[in-house]
């Protein structure tokens, strides 16, 4: 005699599998009511009886239980379904909306430029002193075709200007700033 394994429960001396997307909290479950949504699956209460469905892209659920998948937070994304966790945007980049589904929703922050943007990477690098970052776009060829993503470039302030809050600002009178800095 052995215990029924995870994802199963005993019924009439037989081990019966829980429903799709379900598991049990431990081995040896005795009742179907001990089946809960597995990690990567959230409960859908919009139908009766409630069912467990795979977490959609842009959401995740890292543990078993009868609760819903959670949207990825700002600064995170998740392109896959049935995810256990969300991915963080790369260094110096951020996205501005929750439940992001693509790495390319992550855009370099102010003062940074995009040095590499491919279908599977975004790398941000700091702009040099006296330069600021500007928004732009880049076309990347993927398996789905050509996709346009946001990107950033650095521009240098003109002579007599300095960077404040990621924009060039004129120097005050008698400041001695008569050449552009690089």
Beta strands, then each sheet from edge to edge (+ up, - down):
strand 1: 8-11
strand 2: 14-17
strand 3: 22-24
strand 4: 35-37
strand 5: 41-44
strand 6: 51-54
strand 7: 59-60
strand 8: 70-71
strand 9: 76-77
strand 10: 87-88
strand 11: 93-94
strand 12: 107-108
strand 13: 112-118
strand 14: 121-126
strand 15: 131-142
strand 16: 145-156
strand 17: 161-164
strand 18: 167-170
sheet 1: 1+ 2-
sheet 2: 3+ 4-
sheet 3: 5+ 6-
sheet 4: 7+ 8-
sheet 5: 9+ 10-
sheet 6: 11+ 12-
sheet 7: 13+ 14-
sheet 8: 15+ 16-
sheet 9: 17+ 18-
end
